[in-house]
Amino acid sequence: MANATEGSDSVAHRLLTTELLQSVRLNALLFCDPVEYIYNPLEYAYDVHSDFVHKFCTSTKKILFLGMNPGPWGMSQTGVPFGEVKIVREWLRISGHVGRPQKEHPSRQVLGLECKRSEVSGRKFWGLFQKLCGDPDTFFQHAFVYNYCPLAFMTNSGKNITPAELKASDRRSVNNICDEALRDVLLLLQVEVIVAIGKFAETRANLAVAGTELQTKIKIGSIPHPSPRNFSSKNWPEETIKRLQELDILTMLSSNTNIVPMKQTW
């Protein structure tokens, strides 16, 4: 187990409690058009998510990778941030029961760890650290991965709606809840560096800590989002390694002290 310490289970328990409170508060919101479908994997994939947290978040973490929200073929299926199914099963070795959302779009069915679709973003994100770290414990010794918002939003046609694309009133309500949860997570894990995955996460991280004691204690950097919709993702591994080197954290995330730039092979 990664970096376990005495009383470490309380860290996992407190993180899950924070996430579940966030989930309950978000579930109480009523969303405007065009939001028609809302998936909350913290509910229907809680078993897998809980296994992930209890296995890899048993202590404080210097580094927090901050994502945006679940993708349809990643966390929406597995309950793990950027949780591409094969990576979750075979590298992270996470298991558990996955149920179904209360209201499910026919073209975005949740099949859990039996899903045959592969999320490109998750495959690229975890694929890079699989190569850098060799085994998950090397990554999770100092780092954890957390999504700013645990909900996935879709239109009537099944088209994804990002948190940034919500109507202004909905966006404010979501941001207020998620900002508070993020601050609680940062304090709990005693995070020193936030690595925002994409511009949205970077913006929310800066706004969440602004005017608080965390602002002077935490360094905030970013890496490009690995989504194929992001034009800068073409050289994503090389650019990400460069950013991690600039943040002076790459050696904490790698089992290889002689790191050379990698060519994208996925």
Order of alpha helices (4+ residues) and beta strands (2+ residues): alpha-beta-alpha-alpha-beta-alpha-alpha-alpha-beta-beta-beta-alpha-beta-alpha-beta-alpha
